[in-house]
């Protein structure tokens, strides 16, 4: 049904999506908590900056990633020399591109989840002897868990469709950075490969739809009873 | 509230007049970005000519035209995509002109040049580390020419798995400018435009099919304005601007030969 190249593309997309969600969760939770629970100067500005990838043209996001995380970039040099991780032309760069682009979705979901947790419950846990971190993990996060799941599914679905930033930052290298959208783009540009493109389009739609429906179902299940 | 919505709808949908009618839409290859914009500013304005440009990879543009995009002129970096549209009968008959030529060069980030001898037997793959940036050899004209040249020079095999295929030649240039790739294959004209790369070798002209930039009017859109623009592109003044940017005006050569006879 699928050629080996197409399997490679599909598995790469799933791998990129999985790690994208994994690496988006910690900053998503941290910033979500910060924006939900704290008041500080410049909060609105921070909120705006976190939502930028949602409104910037993806190619611009990709170019900014190249500036920051490319070899000569501010952070890219650190990654390469200190951590030994090369981001450009590598699937890890594709993960970064997807994570940046999907971050606003994760953040919104987490923030709403934490905001919906009654702070008094956290304080009760504290009076019963739990430290701040323990109270946060066992009470707040547990109660906000459905929102985390929704955020994760949305970020995953977004990662499956991420193209502009990916191709600008990590190019389109078969087996390394050729995710489903990049592969569809490649096939569409070659006369006669329409069938292969069509197969990937169908898979892409099916996966994204499944993720979106799952997130919707979770959101409904966990909504407070009326 | 409703009044505001109505007001905004009217204002935002108004046509900002360009004089009589709208300027022709030209779908042009990415490598023509700088030269065409300068051409219109330097010479086009003197003649009261305007155009609206859409720059992208020639393959993407050809596909868009095939799907009915409202382009008036198509200026491709490769005859293959022009011929694709001609086969689909989407080009106005008799309007095609093979206008410009170009050359391929190997570039490196400025200050990081290395020795390259453009001949068979030279160990090109060993001359630099990591990946070679180029237009996607599957469909981008610059990438197709690059692949032909690299194959002719016997360097292609040793570069397997070391390519960074970009969606158009300008994106490949950016990879080299940013130092992300130690080397890239782009047009000589692109290397001229960028201050952040240096040319380390010119690839032999005979190593690939002739680089020809054909321009033509899209079928059903050959209006007076469009034909004026086409004639303007073929004028000696335009040829001078193209030449200044490193393109080889093919048409001018043909004109000169005619005058000699």
HADDOCK unambig.tbl for C-alpha pairs under 7 A between the chains (distance, minus, plus):
assign (segid A and resid 70 and name CA) (segid B and resid 180 and name CA) 6.24 0.50 0.50
assign (segid A and resid 71 and name CA) (segid B and resid 179 and name CA) 6.72 0.50 0.50
assign (segid A and resid 71 and name CA) (segid B and resid 180 and name CA) 5.69 0.50 0.50
assign (segid A and resid 72 and name CA) (segid B and resid 178 and name CA) 6.83 0.50 0.50
assign (segid A and resid 72 and name CA) (segid B and resid 179 and name CA) 6.64 0.50 0.50
assign (segid A and resid 171 and name CA) (segid B and resid 164 and name CA) 6.13 0.50 0.50
assign (segid A and resid 171 and name CA) (segid B and resid 165 and name CA) 6.11 0.50 0.50
assign (segid A and resid 171 and name CA) (segid B and resid 166 and name CA) 5.69 0.50 0.50
assign (segid A and resid 172 and name CA) (segid B and resid 165 and name CA) 5.97 0.50 0.50
assign (segid A and resid 172 and name CA) (segid B and resid 166 and name CA) 6.84 0.50 0.50
assign (segid A and resid 173 and name CA) (segid B and resid 164 and name CA) 6.50 0.50 0.50
assign (segid A and resid 173 and name CA) (segid B and resid 165 and name CA) 6.73 0.50 0.50
assign (segid A and resid 189 and name CA) (segid B and resid 59 and name CA) 6.37 0.50 0.50
assign (segid A and resid 189 and name CA) (segid B and resid 60 and name CA) 6.93 0.50 0.50
assign (segid A and resid 189 and name CA) (segid B and resid 139 and name CA) 6.12 0.50 0.50
assign (segid A and resid 190 and name CA) (segid B and resid 138 and name CA) 6.99 0.50 0.50
assign (segid A and resid 190 and name CA) (segid B and resid 139 and name CA) 6.52 0.50 0.50
